[in-house]
Amino acid sequence: MDAFGPLNITAESLALEADTIRRKLEAGIGTLRAMDPVDFGVTPREEVWRDGKTVLYRFRVDRAPTAKVPLLVCYALVNRPYMVDLQADRSLVKGLLERGEDVYIIDWGYPDRSDRFLTLEDYIERFIGGAVDHLRKAHALDAINLLGICQGGVFSLCYAALHPGKVRNLVTMVTPVDFHTPDNMLSNWNREIDVDLLVDTLGNIPADMMNLTYLMLKPWRLFAQKYVGMVDILDDRKAMEDFLRMEKWIFDSPDQAGEAFREFDTQFFQGNGFVNGGVRIGDEEVHLGLVEMPILNIFAEQDHLVPPDASRALRDLAGTRDYTELSFKGGHIGIYVSGRAQKEVPQTIHEWLAKRSR
């Protein structure tokens, strides 16, 4: 039969496609019925320190770590930190542990109305500072290694600038430094927000509002295309478990403490404080020129949330003479969970730290 339209579609190809979708949907019923609830966080861990809702965990493995200096992971506030330990074959934490690192992570918990007035000083000095001091005491060390991810990387840079003697080596992953690069759509949006009106009206910033903002950066891809594509994997239990685990992480987001959100948006998204100056944590001003410890800066080439140039700016602003970059071919999430990331990122971090731990 003759084809019609520029896509060379025929009645036979349409019928075949419809039949394929029907079979996938039928198989999906059985797949979903057979699945257990998806879980996350595959590596055993134990609580070692707590301050309010913020908990410091140590990851456990069968053999003792070979690294003499612990590595503290500081994740962003806007998502749950188990993205770095999502599942057995997609775990940055597992990769680091297998190479002998002694890995800890800060879990910020879920802020509620009682946390409305937490500030950046609370998060950086009280919580990160408390965790760092606990590790320094527990390991009898003057300084520890710090790995900051996304917004957690911004926090880590602030902490390292304020307390350079307590951070031996600093690793930043997909961390924005120059918030005003032309391709930073999220920052462009934030600069138009009346953040005082927003926080004064809502108090804490709802997680659903934050999620909607991130999804709207790529509305076709994140609202439609991925769910249409889900049909292709309905008969594959493993693929469906991976898909639903990622969906669970995306929508398991905490609310944002109002005052900390106000300060972060004003000083970084709107004020571009690392570049222009003026970042204040409590009464102290932050200068990246005081970040003189070795830095490994890892960024993703296809990152739509933190464009590469936003991270590369650290090279010219930090005071260190020992600066290394890793440019990763992938996106903001792929840098944790893709197959390539499992091979490249933990090994790079481990080798970089090992050379500076002798």
Phi, psi and omega per residue, in radians:
M1 nan 2.545 -3.118
D2 -1.147 2.495 3.075
A3 -1.425 2.715 3.082
F4 -2.333 2.621 3.125
G5 1.471 2.824 -3.097
P6 -1.201 -0.255 -3.118
L7 -1.593 0.086 3.114
N8 1.031 0.727 -3.121
I9 -1.512 2.379 3.071
T10 -2.088 2.882 3.087
A11 -1.062 -0.649 -3.140
E12 -1.151 -0.720 -3.134
S13 -1.191 -0.628 3.077
L14 -1.129 -0.754 3.128
A15 -1.103 -0.721 3.123
L16 -1.106 -0.753 3.122
E17 -1.099 -0.750 3.131
A18 -1.099 -0.685 3.132
D19 -1.190 -0.676 3.103
T20 -1.091 -0.782 3.127
I21 -1.096 -0.718 3.138
R22 -1.048 -0.788 -3.126
R23 -1.156 -0.670 3.105
K24 -1.104 -0.758 -3.137
L25 -1.135 -0.710 3.105
E26 -1.111 -0.768 3.121
A27 -1.141 -0.579 -3.121
G28 -1.102 -0.570 3.103
I29 -1.043 -0.801 3.118
G30 -1.178 -0.679 3.136
T31 -1.074 -0.822 -3.092
L32 -1.204 -0.619 3.099
R33 -1.143 -0.590 -3.073
A34 -1.435 -0.237 -3.058
M35 -1.418 2.453 2.944
D36 -1.447 2.843 3.058
P37 -0.998 2.331 -3.120
V38 -1.237 2.522 3.132
D39 -2.197 3.081 -3.083
F40 -2.651 2.929 -3.110
G41 1.317 1.393 -2.973
V42 -1.514 -0.319 -3.015
T43 -1.655 2.258 3.095
P44 -1.009 2.506 -3.133
R45 -2.579 2.799 3.108
E46 -2.376 2.533 3.095
E47 -1.291 2.293 3.136
V48 -2.117 -0.238 -3.125
W49 -2.840 2.611 -3.124
R50 -2.614 2.526 2.976
D51 -2.467 1.796 -3.071
G52 1.123 -2.217 3.131
K53 -1.459 -0.220 -3.096
T54 -1.471 2.210 -3.067
V55 -2.176 2.413 3.026
L56 -1.785 2.154 3.139
Y57 -1.944 2.566 2.975
R58 -1.954 2.248 3.099
F59 -1.390 2.466 -3.067
R60 -2.015 2.445 3.000
V61 -2.323 2.960 -3.059
D62 -1.135 -0.666 -3.108
R63 -1.801 2.678 -3.126
A64 -1.200 2.536 3.109
P65 -1.160 2.600 3.091
T66 -1.606 -0.403 3.116
A67 -1.179 2.368 -3.118
K68 -1.536 -0.316 -3.121
V69 -1.979 2.152 -3.122
P70 -1.185 2.695 3.125
L71 -1.992 2.047 -3.141
L72 -1.726 2.150 3.118
V73 -1.664 2.203 3.119
C74 -2.049 1.906 -3.079
Y75 -1.640 3.031 3.112
A76 -1.262 2.847 3.072
L77 -1.395 -0.421 -2.908
V78 -1.436 -0.234 3.087
N79 -2.405 2.909 -3.136
R80 -1.375 2.499 -3.006
P81 -1.301 -0.113 -3.095
Y82 -1.253 0.017 2.999
M83 -1.032 -0.514 -3.127
V84 -1.420 -0.025 3.095
D85 -2.529 0.857 -2.935
L86 -1.170 -0.845 -3.118
Q87 -2.763 2.968 -2.949
A88 -0.989 -0.696 -3.095
D89 -1.702 0.153 3.105
R90 -2.479 1.272 -3.047
S91 -2.513 1.909 3.025
L92 -1.071 -0.706 -3.135
V93 -1.063 -0.836 -3.135
K94 -1.027 -0.742 3.128
G95 -1.076 -0.675 3.122
L96 -1.234 -0.730 3.129
L97 -1.110 -0.701 3.140
E98 -1.086 -0.421 -3.134
R99 -1.665 0.117 3.022
G100 1.708 0.071 3.128
E101 -1.294 2.635 3.092
D102 -1.810 1.770 -2.877
V103 -1.855 2.284 3.022
Y104 -2.116 2.762 3.099
I105 -2.512 2.507 3.054
I106 -1.601 2.224 3.023
D107 -1.898 2.021 -3.052
W108 -1.321 -0.279 -3.087
G109 1.339 -2.822 -3.108
Y110 -2.060 1.805 3.127
P111 -1.059 2.499 3.031
D112 -2.189 -2.917 -3.024
R113 -1.081 -0.456 3.128
S114 -1.223 -0.256 -3.132
D115 -1.758 0.178 -3.048
R116 -0.936 -0.600 -3.023
F117 -1.828 0.276 2.989
L118 -1.113 2.435 -3.098
T119 -1.995 3.055 3.035
L120 -1.080 -0.552 3.080
E121 -1.082 -0.684 3.092
D122 -1.069 -0.841 -3.074
Y123 -1.176 -0.687 -3.018
I124 -1.547 -0.860 -3.092
E125 -1.432 -0.804 -3.055
R126 -1.349 -0.873 -3.028
F127 -1.486 -0.978 3.081
I128 -1.107 -0.790 -3.140
G129 -1.048 -0.710 3.114
G130 -1.134 -0.728 3.119
A131 -1.138 -0.757 3.130
V132 -1.086 -0.783 -3.128
D133 -1.140 -0.627 3.063
H134 -1.068 -0.790 -3.127
L135 -1.186 -0.688 3.109
R136 -1.056 -0.731 3.129
K137 -1.237 -0.783 -3.084
A138 -1.113 -0.589 -3.085
H139 -1.797 0.058 3.139
A140 0.943 0.883 -3.115
L141 -2.215 2.669 3.039
D142 -1.376 -0.541 -3.036
A143 -2.549 2.655 3.131
I144 -2.138 2.988 3.052
N145 -1.585 2.463 -3.057
L146 -2.215 2.265 3.097
L147 -2.067 1.903 -3.131
G148 -1.837 2.337 -3.052
I149 -2.079 2.191 3.098
C150 0.965 -2.155 3.107
Q151 -1.048 -0.569 3.060
G152 -1.111 -0.471 3.034
G153 -1.211 -0.649 3.062
V154 -1.092 -0.802 3.093
F155 -1.038 -0.731 -3.107
S156 -1.147 -0.684 3.074
L157 -1.097 -0.728 3.107
C158 -1.101 -0.795 -3.127
Y159 -1.110 -0.760 -3.119
A160 -1.125 -0.608 3.108
A161 -1.219 -0.630 -3.115
L162 -1.416 -0.486 -3.078
H163 -2.366 1.073 -3.055
P164 -1.078 -0.455 -3.135
G165 -1.294 -0.193 -3.105
K166 -1.769 -0.091 -3.137
V167 -2.056 2.015 -3.098
R168 -1.396 -0.857 3.099
N169 -2.382 2.500 -3.094
L170 -2.125 2.207 3.042
V171 -1.997 2.235 3.056
T172 -2.039 2.357 3.120
M173 -2.138 2.308 3.140
V174 0.659 0.903 -3.052
T175 -1.811 2.138 3.087
P176 -1.311 2.359 3.089
V177 -2.123 -0.893 2.994
D178 -1.678 1.857 -3.058
F179 -1.467 -0.035 -3.055
H180 -2.039 0.514 3.009
T181 -1.183 2.592 -3.031
P182 -1.056 -0.495 -3.071
D183 -1.605 0.196 -3.108
N184 -1.598 1.538 -3.071
M185 -1.132 -0.709 -3.125
L186 -1.055 -0.729 3.129
S187 -1.182 -0.685 3.111
N188 -1.030 -0.722 3.098
W189 -1.128 -0.802 -3.067
N190 -1.110 -0.527 -3.108
R191 -1.174 -0.315 -3.122
E192 -1.668 0.024 -3.099
I193 -1.481 2.404 2.935
D194 -1.478 1.507 -2.979
V195 -1.172 -0.555 3.108
D196 -1.140 -0.788 3.107
L197 -1.089 -0.711 -3.113
L198 -1.088 -0.886 -3.086
V199 -1.245 -0.713 3.138
D200 -1.110 -0.518 -3.130
T201 -1.435 -0.802 -3.003
L202 -1.678 -0.386 -2.991
G203 1.355 -1.972 3.001
N204 -1.232 2.610 3.141
I205 -1.571 2.116 -3.049
P206 -1.113 2.464 3.130
A207 -1.060 -0.665 -3.123
D208 -1.093 -0.625 3.089
M209 -1.158 -0.741 3.112
M210 -1.099 -0.801 3.141
N211 -1.048 -0.760 3.139
L212 -1.063 -0.670 3.111
T213 -1.057 -0.835 -3.124
Y214 -1.142 -0.681 3.138
L215 -1.159 -0.603 -3.105
M216 -1.248 -0.218 3.058
L217 -1.155 -0.536 3.079
K218 -2.383 1.212 -2.978
P219 -1.080 -0.740 -3.114
W220 -1.162 -0.808 -3.099
R221 -1.156 -0.718 -2.976
L222 -1.696 -0.296 3.110
F223 -1.745 -0.479 -3.010
A224 -2.221 -0.977 -2.957
Q225 -1.021 -0.741 -3.067
K226 -1.210 -0.518 3.130
Y227 -1.393 -0.550 2.995
V228 -1.141 -0.750 3.122
G229 -1.138 -0.425 3.129
M230 -1.043 -0.500 3.136
V231 -1.003 -0.609 -3.098
D232 -1.168 -0.346 -3.084
I233 -1.971 0.177 -3.097
L234 -1.071 -0.433 3.133
D235 -1.678 0.190 -3.115
D236 -2.078 1.790 -3.029
R237 -1.064 -0.778 -3.121
K238 -1.075 -0.791 -3.136
A239 -1.122 -0.654 3.119
M240 -1.186 -0.680 3.091
E241 -1.077 -0.744 3.106
D242 -1.083 -0.758 -3.118
F243 -1.095 -0.843 -3.083
L244 -1.228 -0.543 3.087
R245 -1.128 -0.729 3.097
M246 -1.160 -0.711 3.095
E247 -1.072 -0.708 3.127
K248 -1.072 -0.728 3.128
W249 -1.135 -0.760 -3.092
I250 -1.010 -0.737 -3.021
F251 -1.726 0.077 3.044
D252 -1.724 1.121 -3.046
S253 -1.887 2.459 3.098
P254 -1.370 2.713 2.889
D255 -1.140 2.828 -3.136
Q256 -1.857 2.246 3.082
A257 -1.002 2.226 -2.938
G258 -1.004 -0.887 -3.060
E259 -1.173 -0.690 3.103
A260 -1.110 -0.690 3.095
F261 -1.092 -0.773 -3.140
R262 -1.023 -0.829 -3.106
E263 -1.151 -0.741 -3.110
F264 -1.153 -0.808 -3.116
D265 -1.102 -0.753 -3.091
T266 -1.190 -0.786 -3.020
Q267 -1.423 -0.526 -3.042
F268 -1.896 -1.074 -3.113
F269 -1.097 -0.742 -3.093
Q270 -1.606 -0.754 -3.066
G271 -1.571 -0.239 -3.107
N272 0.842 0.926 -2.913
G273 -1.134 -0.535 3.100
F274 -1.110 -0.641 -3.111
V275 -1.470 -0.783 -3.033
N276 -1.599 -0.200 -3.069
G277 1.484 2.937 3.070
G278 1.773 0.033 3.086
V279 -1.235 2.195 3.127
R280 -2.188 2.284 3.025
I281 -1.980 1.814 -2.968
G282 1.138 -2.194 -3.135
D283 -1.642 -0.011 -3.048
E284 -1.774 2.414 3.073
E285 -1.630 2.447 -3.086
V286 -1.694 2.244 3.066
H287 -2.206 2.049 -3.124
L288 -1.146 -0.310 3.069
G289 -1.097 -0.327 3.108
L290 -1.498 -0.065 3.093
V291 -1.476 1.542 -3.005
E292 -1.835 -0.074 3.097
M293 -1.312 2.846 3.089
P294 -0.986 2.450 -3.130
I295 -2.207 2.296 2.918
L296 -1.942 2.021 -3.096
N297 -1.912 2.014 -3.093
I298 -1.941 2.219 3.112
F299 -2.393 2.838 -3.082
A300 -1.858 2.327 -3.032
E301 -1.225 -0.477 3.142
Q302 -1.903 0.551 -3.089
D303 -1.399 2.054 3.137
H304 -1.565 -0.230 3.102
L305 -1.613 -0.715 3.099
V306 -2.209 1.534 -3.119
P307 -0.994 2.605 -3.095
P308 -0.881 -0.742 -3.120
D309 -1.112 -0.489 3.102
A310 -1.146 -0.578 3.112
S311 -1.483 -0.695 -3.096
R312 -1.022 -0.420 -3.117
A313 -1.021 -0.358 -3.122
L314 -1.079 -0.550 -3.103
R315 -0.951 -0.749 -3.046
D316 -1.558 -0.216 -3.058
L317 -1.774 -0.537 -3.108
A318 -1.278 2.659 -3.107
G319 -1.548 -0.039 -3.075
T320 -1.271 2.634 2.984
R321 -1.714 -0.114 -3.123
D322 -1.985 1.489 -3.066
Y323 -2.134 2.267 -3.129
T324 -2.279 2.451 3.073
E325 -2.036 2.515 2.945
L326 -2.167 2.019 3.082
S327 -1.649 2.025 -3.057
F328 -1.801 2.290 3.116
K329 -1.391 1.691 -3.113
G330 2.965 -2.971 -3.103
G331 -1.888 -3.003 -3.036
H332 -1.087 -0.631 3.136
I333 -1.632 -0.577 -3.136
G334 -1.037 -0.436 -3.115
I335 -1.166 -0.290 3.055
Y336 -1.749 -0.642 -2.852
V337 -2.027 -0.193 -3.112
S338 -1.256 2.776 3.103
G339 -1.045 -0.709 3.123
R340 -1.108 -0.701 -3.128
A341 -1.081 -0.662 -3.122
Q342 -1.072 -0.526 -3.139
K343 -1.489 -0.699 -2.953
E344 -1.584 -0.815 -2.928
V345 -1.231 -0.919 3.138
P346 -1.054 -0.688 -3.128
Q347 -1.135 -0.743 3.123
T348 -1.076 -0.811 3.140
I349 -1.080 -0.805 -3.110
H350 -1.083 -0.843 -3.120
E351 -1.109 -0.707 3.137
W352 -1.103 -0.794 3.125
L353 -1.149 -0.720 -3.093
A354 -1.044 -0.687 -3.133
K355 -1.167 -0.378 -3.085
R356 -1.878 0.198 -3.133
S357 -1.971 0.085 -3.127
R358 -1.380 nan nan
